Amino acid sequence: MDASADMAVRFPVELELDRLRRLQKEGRHDAALASARALLADLPENRDLLLAEAVSLRHLLRLSEALASLERLQRLRPRFSRLFEERGLCFVVMRDAPRAIEALLTAVNINPALPGSWRMLHGLYRLTGDAAGAETAAEHVATLARLPAEVVAATSLFCDGELARAEEVTRAFLLRHGDHPEAMRLLARIGLAHGVLDDAETLLEAVLAMEPGYPAARRDYADCLARRQKYPRARAQIDQLRALTPDDPEVLALAATVAVGLGEQDEAIGLYRRMLAKAPDSPDANLWLGHALKTVGRLEEAVDAYRRAAAARRDFGDAYWSLANLKTYRFTDAEIERMRAEEAAPMTQADDRAHLCFALGKALEDRGETAESWAFYARGNALKRAESRYRPEILETNTRLQKEVCTAAFFARRAGWGDPRPDPIFIVGLPRSGSTLIEQILASHTDVEGTQELADIQRVALDLQGREHDLDNPRYPASLVALTASDCRRLGESYLADTQVYRAAARPFFIDKMPNNFRHIGLIHLMLPNARIIDARREPMACCFSNLKQLFANGQEFAYSAEDIGRYYRTYLELMRHWDEVLPGKVLRVRHEDVVDDLEGSVRRLLDHCGLDFQPGCIEFHRTRRSVRTPSSEQVRQPIFRDSLDQWRRYEAWLGPLRDALGDATERYRD
């Protein structure tokens, strides 16, 4: 629907809702109900109309109809707090205190900014003799009463997912009233939800400067720093929080996230087990524990943790996908039937449904049920693409600008710039291209430290982009022209200092395996002219198919449609050819198929490019015990095999759109 059509539908409905609410305020619930149902005939899935219908039905004491209306609403919007609030009020009228408390607690757990729910809970707790519950509810009522009404309203909108309206109300309040810690924190939380992390960080720093003793803001700040992979700074904030509340599960979860980010998996495992000692049925804590155990190769324990997560919440798609993502796990008949049922259930949320689709795709692939397997992969991809804001032309614009700015003459004029240390080995390319195998080979050398996919280069690129994010006319890479020799050296020094925290073994070289860094090879060369760069390349049909059946934890949004990933692969080839032309010999191209066909020859070529002596351990890479955080973690702990090279051919009947999107890339990738 275009914007004008959307406006034409939305404004009349909003006007009608205003009229409905006036009728309800006047006690004219028969008229309000009739209007709501007339509008629902044309808009049967409108959230606010369904809620208005239920409210009037409650006031008319038609409680079974009201609860049925709320049931329909829950199928559509399972995380809408006000439906649970209204359900609680229905149970109050029915004098069913236990179910009223349960519904109202669900409402305030989703949305703590519901004064009416807290007041009703206070009364119900007093009625049932729960003094502790009544005291907690009274504290929440008092806290909300101290806040400006606009901030409470905006917080409620935020908790119910109405980010645009919440931001509009919050910004208007700050314009009228100036700095207000809670409003600024809310604006930062909206930024976190949108992924605008730099603005959120700045806002939270300002809040803590005003109110250093504000634990909730400090927790948000630590979360923001962790999301930006500024783990040492995040840990400093978490240490302050743990000194105040050592057993707070949210703080423990943040501490574990930081430990994982720093490669301290044993520390993270201990923290997750501490959380589970208090809440053994926590689906999230069991899932996170499974991830940490998988990373260090404790596979049986990881499987147990994932199964506990799935048992704790039947529709927990991420738990099933995590089992599938082990690549070695085989689902039972009962597990597959359970996944089918949960994927088809109308109450299952979209994110869980997508995870279940990818898990079912893998489960059925392992059984050779190819057609149905592809149907689930395709459904999962469609769900992910529908929620994505990915625009392929942004990368294509960046590629065009990189070619215009980063010419051979540009680099010749800047020869010798940057930090001369040769420590980093960058592995770039596409996900699922064999990069984890190359990393495992190199990390098996006694002089090389394997780390993880580091975000530092991308963070430098974002800083050079600046705060004004015009995606159609970006400042980066044109901003490279303004860098001086001292700027480039400082950037290289900062990169090496910031990544030092990942180099636990203090070896001379370390690996940065962020695949998307192929976009920034010019920047890397200016910062670190002696760094080694390896392009992990895989036959395009195999590589892109492998991406289409992979559900990524975050990012890589190009991977959820054949057209998108085909365009992405072609753009990658175009940019890598440019780097070969302007920086000849800088990048070593390693084709996955060559590594499989000639392991020793490929290993010697890799080591020679990195200036490393040959060590037999690099050929026996599967014996190396280290943390591996990518989907290939279990595969690289096994000897090399050819089985994966042509897996895509079993799905060839459905991959015509992918082949069309790749075009001549199926031949050009060999260049």
N, C-alpha and C positions, 0 to 999 in steps of 0.2 A: 504493500500500500504506500502511495506517495504521501508527502507531507500534507498537501492540501486536502486529500481525501481523509487522512487521519484527523486533521483539524475539524473537518465537517462532521465526523462521527463523534469526536471526543467532546467538543464544547456543548452540544445539545444534551448529551448524557450527564455532563457535570451540572448543567443547569437543572435538569430533572432531579438529580440527586439532591441538590440544594433544596428544591421544592419538597422532595420526599422527607428530608430531615426536618423541614419546618412543620410539615404535617405531623410528624412523629412528636416533635416538641410540643405541639398543640394538643397531643393526645388523640389525633384523628387517624387511628391505625388502620381502620377499614379502608379509608381512602388511600393511605400510603401503601397498603398491601396491594390494592387493585392497580395502582400506578406501577409499582415495582414489577408485578407479574406481567403487565402489558409490555413493559420495556424488556423483560427477560424473554419474551417470545421472540424478539429480534436479536437479543444479545444474551444467550443462555449461559455464557461463561464469564459474564462480567462480575468481578469480585465484589464490588461495592453494592451492586444491586442484589446479589444473593445475600449479603450480610444484612442489607436493609429489609429484605423479605423476612429473614429470620427474626430480626428485632421486632417487627410488627406482629409476627405470629406469636412471639413470646408474650407481648403485651396483651394480645387477644386470648391468651391461655391455650393456644393451639400448639402445645409443646411438642407433641410427636412430629407434627409438620415442621416446626422450627428446627428440631434436631435433624430431620431428614434433609432440610435445606443446607444446614451446616455440614452434613456428611458430603453432599454434592460439592460444596465449596472446598472441603478438605481434599477431595480428589484432585481438584484443580490447583489449589494453592496450599499445600500441606504445611508450609511454614508461615502462614498468616496468623499473627498473634491474636488479632481481634476475633477470629472465629472461635478460638479456644476461650477467650474472655466471654463471648456471648453464650457459648455452650455451658460455661460455669454458671452464668446467670440463670440459664434454663434449669439447671439442676438445683439452684437455690430455690427457685419457685416450686420445684418438685420436692423440696425439703430433703434432698439427698446430699448431705454434707460431704461424705467421702468423695463422691464423684465430682462435686462442685470444686472441692479443693484440688483434686487431680487436674481438672481442666484449667483452673486458674493458675496453678503452678506451671503447667505447660505454657500458658500465655506469657507469664513473666519471665520464664527461662528463655523464651524466644525474644521477648521485648521487655526489658526491665522498666521502661518508661511508661508504665500503665498505672497511674495513680488509682484509678477505680478498681482495678484487679487487686492491688495491694490493700486497699481499704476493705474490700470484701473478704480477702483472706484474713485480715486482722480480726474481723468479726467472727468468721467461721472458726478460726483457731481458738478464740476465746470461748465460743459456744461449745467446742469439743474438748475444752480443757487443756489445750496444747499451749502452755505459757511461753515456751521457747519460740514456737512458730509465730505466736502473736507478737512477741517482742521484735523478731526479725522483720515481720511485715510492717510494724509501726515505724521501725527505723527507716525502711524504704519510703514510707509515706512522708516522713519528715524530710528525708534527703531530697525528694522530688519537690516538696513544698518550698524548699530554700532556693531552688533554681528558677530562673525566669521562665515564664510559660512558653516563650518561643523556643527556648533550648530544649525543654521537655518535649514539645511537639516535634521538633526537628529530630531529636533522638528517637522518638517513636517511629517516625517515617523511615529513618535509617535502618532501624532494626527490622522493619518489615520490607526492606529491600527497595524502598522508593528513594534512591540515592539522589536523583536530580532535584526532586522537591525538597529533600532534606538539605541539600547544598544551597538551594535558593533561599530557604528560610534562615539558615545559619549565616550566610553572607549578608543578608539584609539586616539581621540582628547586629552583626559586628560593625556594619557601616553606621548604624544608629548609636551603638553603645561603646564602640571602641574595644580594646582588648578585654577578653573575658576568658579565663582559663578553660572552663568547661566547653564553651562554644568553639574555641580554638582547637581543643582536643577532638571535638566532634568533626570539625572540618578536616583535621589530620586523618581521622578514621575513615572518612569518606575518600580522602586521597589514597589511603592504603587499599580500600576496596576497589578503587579504579586503577591501582598499580602506579599511581603518581607518587613514587616513593621519595623523590628528592624534596618535593613540597611538603610532604608529611613529616619528613625528618626536620626540616626547618621550623615548622609549626610546633612540633613537640619539644624541640630545643627551647623555643621561646616560652612555652608553657612551663617547663621545668625551671627556667630562669626566674619566672614569676613565682612559682610555687614548688620549691625543691622537694617538699614533703608530700607529693601527690603520687601515691603508688600506682594508681591506674594509668596515669600519663607516663610514668617511668616504664611500666610494663609495655605500653604501646610503643614507646621509644625503642626499647630493647627488641621488640618484634620487628619494627621498621629496620633497624640496623641489621638484624639477622637476615631479613629478606634481601637487603642490599649486599649481603655477604660480607659485612663489616664485623666479622665475628669477635675479634678481640675487644672492640668497643662495646658490642652487645653484651659480652661476658661481664664487663665492668659494671654495666647497669644491672644485670641479673644478680651479681654478687651483692649489691646493695639491697635488692628485693629479698633475696634469700636470708639475709641477716635479719629482716623483719618478720618474714613468714616462711620459714624453712620448708614447710610441707605443703605450701600452696600448689595444687596440681598444675595450674596454668604456668606458674613460674618454673616448676620442675620440667614441664614440657618444653618451655623456651630454652632452659639450660641444656636439655638433651639435644634440641635442634642445633644449638651452637656447637656442642660437642661433636655432633655428626659433621657439621660444616668444617670443623677443624681436623676431621679425620680421627677423632678420639672415640672410636666405636665402643670400646669397653666401658668408658665413662658413660656414654649414652645408654648402653644396655643396663648398667647399674641404676641409672635414673629412671628408666622405664620400669624396671622391676620394683623400684621403690614406689612408683605411682600405682602399680598393680597390686602391691601389698595392701593398699588402702581401698582400691576399687578393682578387684580381680576380673570383673565382667566388663571393663571399659573396652568398647570396640576399638576406639582410636589408639589407646595405649598398647593394646595387643598388636594392632597393625604396625605401629611405629617400632615396637620391639622386633617384629618379624623383619622389617626392613634392615635394622641394624645387624641382626643375626645373619641375614642373607649376605650383607656386605662383607662380613668377615668369613664367609664360607661355612657357617654352622647351619647347614641346610635342614636337617631334621628338626632342629629347634625352631627354625623359621617357619616351617610347615605347621608345626603345632601352634605357634603364635597366630598365624593367619587363620587357621581353623577355629581357634578360640574367638577371634574377631568376628568371623562369619556366624558362629553360634550365638554370639552376643547380640547380633542384629541381623535378622534373616535376609534383609535386602541390601546388605552392605556390599555394594558392587566392588569397591576397592579391595576388599579382602579376597574375593574370588579372582579378580584380575591379578592381584599380587601372587597368588598361587600359579596362575597361568603364566605370569611373567618370569617365573623361575626357569621357564623353558624346558625343564626336566620333569615337571610334575604332571601326573596323569589323573584326571578326575574320575571318580566312581560314577556309576549309573545314577545313584541316588543324588549325588552332588549336581550332576547335569540336569536332572529333573527339577531339583530345587531352584537352580539358576533359571531354568525356563519359566517356572511359575512366578518367580519374583520379577523377572524381566517383563512378563506379560501383565503383572498386577497393576491396576490403575493408580494405586497410591504410591507406587515407586517413583522416586524423584528422578529428574532427567539425568543428573550426574551419575547416580547409581545405575540407571538403565544403560548409559553408555559403557560404564565399566563392565556390566554384565554381558553386554553384546560382544565386547572384545574378548572377554573370558570364554564365552560360548564359542566364538569363532575359533579360538585356539583349541578348546576341548574337542570340537568336532573335526578340526583339521587333523589332530593327532589320531582320530579314529578313521580318517580317510573319507569322511562325509563332506566332500569338497563343496558341493553346491550349497548346502545349508550353512556350512562354515562361512562361505563368502557372503551369504545373505546377512549373517550377523555382523561380519566385518563392515559390510556396506552400511548397515543400519547404524552401527556405532560411529562410523565416520560421518554420516549425515547428521547425527545428533551433535557431534563436536563441531562440525563446520557451521551448523545453524547458530551456535552461541559465540562463534569466533568473529573478531573484527579484522581478520587478516586481509591485507590488500597487497597482492603480488606486485603491483606497480611501484610500491615504495622501494623494494629491493632493486627493481629494475632501474629506477631513478638513481639510486645510490651507485649502482654499477656504472651507469653512464657517467656520473660525476667523478667516480674514482678514475676512470679511464681518461677523462679530460684533465684532471689535476695531477695525477701521479704518472707523469711521463718519464721516459728515460732521462731527459734533460733535467727534470725536476730533481731526480735522485742524484744525478751527477753533481749538481750544484750543492748538494747537501752531504757529500761523501764524508764519512768520518764523524758524523753527528751521532748523538745518543750515547748511552752507556755501553762501553766496549765489552763488558763481561759476557761470556758465551753460555751462561748457565741454563737458560730456558731451551727446551725442545718443544715446539708447538706442533700439535697434530690437528689438522683441519680437514674439512670435507663436509659430507652429509652424515647425519646419524645413520646407523645401521650399515656403514660402509666398510667395516673391518677396523675401525680406529682403535677399539678396545683391544683387539688382538695385537696391533702394533704397539700399543702402550704396554701390554703385558710382556711382550718380547723385550722391549727396551728396559722396562722396570726390573727385568731379571738380570740385568747387568749390575755389577757391584758399584758402578760409579753413577748410577741413575736412580733418582727418587721418583716413584710414581705418586702423583697427587690426585687430582680430580679435574672436573670441568670447571675451571676458574673463570670468574666473571670480571676479572680486573681489566682486561683489554676493552671489553664492552663498556665498562664504567668510564674509562678514559674517553672512549668515543662519545659517550653521552655527555660528558663534561664539555667536550669540544663542540658538541651540537648546541649546548646552551639551553636555557630554560624556555625559550620560545620554540616550541616544537611544531614548526611548519613542515609537515611530512612531504608536501609537494615541492617545497623549495628549501631544503635543509641547509643549515650552516656548515655541517660536516658532510663531505670531506674538504670543502673549500677552505675551511678554517685551518687546514694543515699549512697553507701557504704562509700564514702569519706567524707560525712557530719559528722561534730562533734556535740557534745551536744550543744555548743554555736551557731553553724550554725542553728540547728533546732529551737532553741529558738528564734533566730533573725528572721528566716523566719515566725514563728508563730506571733511574735510581729508585723512584717511588714504587714502581712495579716490583722491583727486586726486593725492596724492603717489605712491602705489603704481603708478598707471597712467601716470605721467609717462614711465616708461621706454619706453613704446610710441609716444611722440609725437616721432618723429625730426625731423619737419619744423617743429616749434614753431608750429603753426597755432593760431588762437584756439579752435577747436572740434575735438572728436574723437568718433569713433563707437565705441560699445560694442554689438556685435551678438550678444549672447548671447540666443537666442530665449526660453529658459526664464525670463528675468527678468520675464516678465509676472506671475509668481507673487509678485513682490516690489516692485510699483510703490508700495505704501504705504511700505515701507522706503526706497526711492529718494527719494520725496517728502520724507520726514523728513530724510534726509541731504543732499539736493541739490535744494532746492525750485525752483530755476530751470532745472534740466535739462529738455531737450526729450525727449519720448517719442513714438515712432511705432509703431503696431500694424500690422504687415504681415499682411494677411489675404488668404486665397485661398479660392475656392469649395471647400467641404468635400470633395466627392467627388474633385475633382482633387488637392487637397492631401493627403488621406489616402492615396489611391492612390499618389501619388508617394513618400510615406513607406514604403508597403508594398514598393516595389521598390528601396528604398535601404538598403544595408548601412552602418551608421554605424561610424566607427572606435571610438567608445566612447559610453556613455550612450544617451539616447533609447530606453530599453528598451520604452516604450509603443508603439513603431512596428512590432512584429513580430506583431501579430494584429489582425484587423479589429475585434473587440470592444474591445480595449484602446485602439486609436487613435480609435475612434468615441467612447468614453467620455471620452478625453482632450480631444478637440475640443469636446465639449459642456461639459466643465468649464472649458475655456479661455474659451468664450463667456460662461459664467455669471460668471466672475471679471472679465472685461473689462467686462461690463455694470455690475458693481458699481463698478469704478473710474470709469466714466463718470458714475455717479450721485453719488459722494461727492467726486470731483475733476473737476467739469465743465470741459471744455476742456483738461485736462492732456494727454490722449493724442490724437494725430491718427491717425485710422484711414485706411489706404491699402489699397484693394483691388487685388490684382494685375491683375484683369481691366480695371480703370479705367486703370491705368498703360499696359497694352497698347493699349487703345482710344484714349486721349487722353494721349500722352506729355507734350507740352508743358504742358497744363493741370495734369497731375499733378505735374510738376516744379515749376511755379510755386507750387502749393499746398504742397508739401514745403518749399521754400525759405522761403516766407512764414511757415510754422509755426516754422521754426528761426531766424527773424530774419535771413535772408541775402538779399542782393541777387541778382537773376536773372543767371545767366551762361550763355551758349550752350553752353559745354563740358559742362554737366550733361545736355543733351539728346544730345550726342555722347559719352556716357559710355563707349562701347565703345572709344574711342580712348585712354582713360586707362590708362597702364601702371603697375600696382601689384601687390603681392602679394595674391592671393585664395586663401584656404585652405578654402573650402567646396566641396561637390560641384558647385556651379554655376559654378565658376571659369572654365571655357571658354565657357559660355553667355553670361556677362556681358561677354565680350570680343568679342561679336558684336552687330550691331544687333538691336533688339527684334523678336521674331517671335511669331506667334499659334499656331504649331503645337502648343505644349504644352498649350494651354488645355483641349482636349477629348481628350487622349490616352487618358484613362481609359475613354472610351466604347467603345473597341475591346475592352476587358476587362469590359464591363458584365455579360455573362452570368455572370461569377464573383464579382461584387461585391455580390450581394444581402445577404450578412451585414454588409457595411460599411454599406450604406444603412440596414439595420435598426438597426445600432448608433448611427448618427448621428441617427436619428429626425427631429424637426423642426428639427435644426441646419441641414439643407439649405436652410431658409428663414430661420431666425433669424440666420444669419451676416450677412445684409444690414443688420441693425439698426444 
